[in-house]
């Protein structure tokens, strides 16, 4: 499951697929959805890139 965040309405949601949705399921704004990272995921990505 991938977590996403809407920049327009701050709605957080998850999807099963890896493809970023075009529009927010809550407010319907197109193009403002991005991946929502938690602290653990960010740390893992930084650590993996350093090696």
Secondary structure as the mmCIF struct_conf table of DSSP 4:
data_model
#
loop_
_struct_conf.conf_type_id
_struct_conf.id
_struct_conf.beg_label_comp_id
_struct_conf.beg_label_asym_id
_struct_conf.beg_label_seq_id
_struct_conf.end_label_comp_id
_struct_conf.end_label_asym_id
_struct_conf.end_label_seq_id
STRN STRN1 UNK A 2 UNK A 6
TURN_TY1_P TURN_TY1_P1 UNK A 7 UNK A 9
STRN STRN2 UNK A 12 UNK A 15
BEND BEND1 UNK A 16 UNK A 19
HELX_LH_PP_P HELX_LH_PP_P1 UNK A 20 UNK A 21
BEND BEND2 UNK A 22 UNK A 22
STRN STRN3 UNK A 23 UNK A 23
TURN_TY1_P TURN_TY1_P2 UNK A 25 UNK A 27
STRN STRN4 UNK A 30 UNK A 30
BEND BEND3 UNK A 31 UNK A 31
STRN STRN5 UNK A 33 UNK A 35
HELX_RH_AL_P HELX_RH_AL_P1 UNK A 39 UNK A 50
#
